[in-house]
Amino acid sequence: MSPLEPQSPSVPDRAAALRELALLFLRLGTTAFGGPAAHIALMEDEVVRRRRWLTREEFVDLLGAANLIPGPNSTELAIHIGHRRAGWPGLLVAGTCFILPAFLIVLGVAWGYARFGALPDVGALLYGVKAVIIAVVAQALWGLTRTVVKGPLAAVVGIAAATAAFLGVDELLLLLLSGLAVFGWRAATRRGGASGPSAGMLVAPWSAVLPLGAASAAVPFTQQGLFLFFLKVGSVLYGSGYVLLAFLRSDLVQRLGWLTEAQLLDAVAVGQVTPGPVFTTATFIGYVLGGPVGATVATVGIFLPAFVFVALSGPLVPRLRESWVAGAFLDGVNVASLALMAVVTWQLGRAALVDVWTVGLAVVSAVMLIRFRVNSAWLVLGGGAVGWLVQTTSGA
């Protein structure tokens, strides 16, 4: 047996394996700053290089499986690792322990925000943090665009999806239509040879839904509604965790009227400055809307689908990865996800970049991210410090 080949724990060793998983993912959930890419790199270092639970090839297979299903990719990778290491109990232990520290940290931050959020010093910190958040999201968007948009087909679908998003079309419908558009194009190309389908086939899916973006009246808040909203998001969200912003703004700010634009930006800032999954933004929002119960309800709702999808998708992964149909649909979904990210970045930027200081802070942060690859967590902390200094100095 190769020294790098993982050894599945035997039944007598199951308790030890679960203990190892719990300790590892509690530590990663407490210290893993920097977003999904950083989380994945840390997991690879721990489970492949240091502990040798998996070979590199097996690790990549699990990462590919996580990318094929909706939800937070790094959290789903942790769940996959737990399942591979210790079966169904490992699935629950690894995922829960990766989420739990971030949940508790964000819960504490949300309590402080609800109690002291109106204080000038807190507002001054968020003044700088929000500008950095715009740069972080823009940098992620730039990197993902270079990976996903590789030809005219992806570009046309992305432009159409962005246009529809600006006009208010529902995000879930955009994801579905984008996937169907790419699938339809490739299916027609396979049947028709090099001539392929006409460009009108890509525009047609959106033409019937562009008028659907009408705003709706505010809806009274309920814990059940909060749970169902985040359950929906966790069940359908593809792409980066930053795509979550588009769903939050469209539903919680515009359609339901439960959050303000400022509260949404504050929630995103908290998700960036704390370790662990970006999706714990839901914890903060849940607390702001419904206290500790709301925080728990929102967190369970958004992460529950990840556990279910990982449990169900394992045996199907090889077939999905080999299918051109699934691949075409997912390519379209990814392009639409980037379009949603672009639209929400523009909309949030208008609220965050309000003067010369915030614009300058966003530009400097973007340069530090792209040119020098500085960890986004340090930039967020630095942005808070600069914002506090600027606001307190100008107010003196």
C-alpha positions, 0 to 999 in steps of 0.5 A: 500500500502506498504511504499516501493511500488513505486507510478507512478506519475500522469499526473499533477505530470509528470513535478515534476517527470521529474525534480527529475529524471534530478536532481538525474541523473545529480548528479550521472553522475557527482559524480559516480566514480568506474565503472558500479558496483558502479553506480548500487549500488548508484542507488539502494541506491537512488531509493529503500532506499532513495526515494522509487520509486521502490521496491527491487524486481522491481529494480532487475528485471530492472537490469536483463533486462539491462543485457539481452540487449547489451550496457552499463548496468548502463546507461541502468538501469538509462534509465529503472528507468526513464521510470518506473518513468515518462514514455517515457519522463522519459526514455529520461531525465534519460538517457541523464542526466546520460550521459551528465556530463561525456560527458562534463567532458571528452570533457574538458579533450580531449580538454586539451589532444589535446592541451597539451598532448605532454607536459612532465608533462601530459606524466608523469601522463599517464605513471603511469595511464596506469599501473593502468588501466591494473590492473583495467581491470585484476581485473574486468576480474578475478571477472567476470571469477569466475562468468561466467566460472562455468564448462567445457563447458564455459571453452572450449568456452572461450579458443576457443574464446581467441585463435581465438581472438589472431589470429585476428578473428572479435569480432562480429563473435566471440560473435555470434559463442560463443553464437551458440556453447553454444546453440548447446551444450545444445540443443544436451544435451536436445535431447540426454540425459546425453551422450551429444554432442561431444567436436568437436561441440564446436571447429567446429564453430571456425575452419572455421573462424580462417584464417579471421584475416588478417590485412587491410590497413588504411581507411581515417577518416570520421565523418560518419564512426566514427558514424557508428562504434560506433553505431555498438559497442553500438548495439552489445557489451555485458558484461562489458564496458571493453570489449569495449577495444577489439573492439576499438583496433581491428577496430580503431587501427588495421583495420582502422588505426585511432588511435595509441596504445598509444592514445587508452591507453590514452582514456581508462585512461580518461574513468577510471579517470572520473565519469559516464559511461565508454562508454564516452571513445567514447567521448574522441576518437571522439574529438581526431579524429574529434574535438567537432563534432567528440566527439558528433557524437561518443557519440550519436552513442554509446549510441543511441542503449541503448535508443532504446533497453530499449524502445523495450525490456520491454515487452519481458523481462519476456519471454527472462528470462524464455527461455533456448534458450536465456539463453544459447546464452547469456551465450556463449556471456558472455564467449566470452566477457571475452575471448576478455577482456583477450586478449586485457588486454595482448596486452595493458599490453605489451604496458603499462608495460615497466619497473620495476616501471610500473610493480610494480605499476600494481601489487600494484594496483591489490593487493589494488583492490582485497584484500582491494577493494579500489575504482579504481578512487583513484588508477588511480589518485594515479597512475598518481601522482606516475607516475609524481613523478617517471618521473620528478625525473628520468628526473631531 
